[in-house]
Amino acid sequence: MRNPDFSAGRWRKASGSGETGCVEVTYQDGWIGVRDTKSNGNGPVLAFTEHEWQTFLDGAHNGEFALDQLAD
């Protein structure tokens, strides 16, 4: 499996993001990249396949990652 290249990605962050605690997401060549907004593009990027990302989104939609669920 090759390493994804996110250098040409169009990074997006949630409209509800404030000054702290924000993440950005991009899609590039079948990969989803996630990074901390505060890194200004210099920090690490977590990379997920389309299947991994869809699985995460489905779980989030179903409440599997709600804070009360994670605290158990």
Protein Blocks (a to p, Z undefined) as FASTA:
>chain_A
ZZddfklpccdddfkbcfeopacdddeehiacdddfklnopaccddddfklmmmmmmmmm
nopmgfklmmZZ
